[in-house]
Amino acid sequence: MELELIRTYYPDGTNGEILLQNTRICSSIELPWLQNKHRVSCIPEGKYELITRFSHKFQWHLQLKKVQDRDLILIHPANDALKELKGCIAPVSILSSPGKGYKSRIAFENLMLLVFPVLDQNKQVFLTIKS
């Protein structure tokens, strides 16, 4: 499975649209682009493999593999990038302003309904991030 994240960059946050075969799945929010600085920047554009991950904080969620100079870059629910993200990607149902959105949990669950069954079949899922 090949997902795309098409980004728009702003000084206070990064907004995006997550697509599957050119069909919108949900929007996304991230931190602003600050040269890939740890915990304050979104990650570089590129193609990343997604894997499942479990934590007590987020339960089941997704992790991006092999992110340049970064680790533990996740896809998990959040509605305000500056307050809730440290470089991760948050699906949202509605974008409200740069780096902010609404109904993240719903968007996250819809994305997981698409991705988890594919990963459960031991098939690869990739996310290509571009502007």
N, C-alpha and C positions, 0 to 999 in steps of 0.2 A: 504494500500500500504506500502510495506517495501523497503526502499532504504538503500544501504550500502555505506559508505565512507571508502575506504581502504587507510590508510595514510602511507607515508614514511617521516620520520623526518630527518631534517638537522639543523645545527646550525643557519642558517639564514632564515629558513622558513620551512613550512610543505607543502608537495605536496600530492595530493590524486587523486583517481578515484571514481566517483559516479556511482553506479551500480543499475540497477533494474533487478531482476531475473538473475543475473550474466551477464547482458549486459551493456556495458559502455554507460552512458548517456553523461558524460563530465568529465573533470579533475577539480581539485579544488586547491586553494592556501589558506594558513592560516599562522598565525604567528608561530614562533618556539614554542616548548614545553618548558615552563619555570614555571613548577609546578602550573599551573592554575592561575598565577598572573594576577590580573585585568588589562585589556587593553594592556598587552604586551605578553600574552601567548595564544596559542590555548586552547580550552576547553578539559576536560578529555574525554577519550574514554568512550562510553556507548551508550545507546539507548534513543533517544529523540523524543518526539512528535513534529511535525511541525504544525504551524498555520499560517494563513495569517495575514499580518500587512500592514498598510498604513502609510507613512510619506511623508512630503513635499520633503525631500531630496531624498529618494529612490523610491517614489511612492509605488506600490504594490510589496511586497516581502514576504519572509518567516521569521518566528521567531522560535527558538528552545525553548521549554518549559522545566522548571525545571532543568536548568543547575546548577550544584553544585557550590555554592558561587559566581555565576555570574548572570547578568540580561541583557536583550536586546542583546542576541546573535542572530545575523541575518544571513540570506543568501541573499547576494546582490552582484551586479557587482563590481569588482575591478581587477586591473592588477598587483598590487604590494602590497603585504601583509604588509610590514614594513611601507609603506607610506600611505596606504588607509584603513587598518583594525585595529580594536581595540579588537580583539578576535572573530570576525565574520568569516564566510566561504564565499569565492568567487568562483563561478563556472568560469572556463576558458575553451576555446576551445583547446588551445595549451599551454603546459608547456614550459617555456624557461629556468628557473633555479629555485633553491629552493625559494619558496614563490613568484614566478613571472610567469606571463603567458600573453597570448594574447586573444583578442576577447572575453572578459568576458561578454559583453552585449549579444552576440549571444548565448553563453552557458547558461546564466541565462534565457533568453527567452525560449530556448528549454526545460529547466528544468521546468519552470513555466507552459508551455503547457502540461506537463505530470501531474504535481502536483495539479494545481488549479482546474481542473475539478473534481478531486476526492474530494478535500476539499469542493467544491461547492455542492457536493452531501451529505454533512455532514458525510463523511467517514473519518476515521483517516489515517494519513500518519506518518510513523516513519522513522527516520534516525538512523541507527546503525553505530557508528564510531569505527573503529578498525585498528590495524596495521597488 
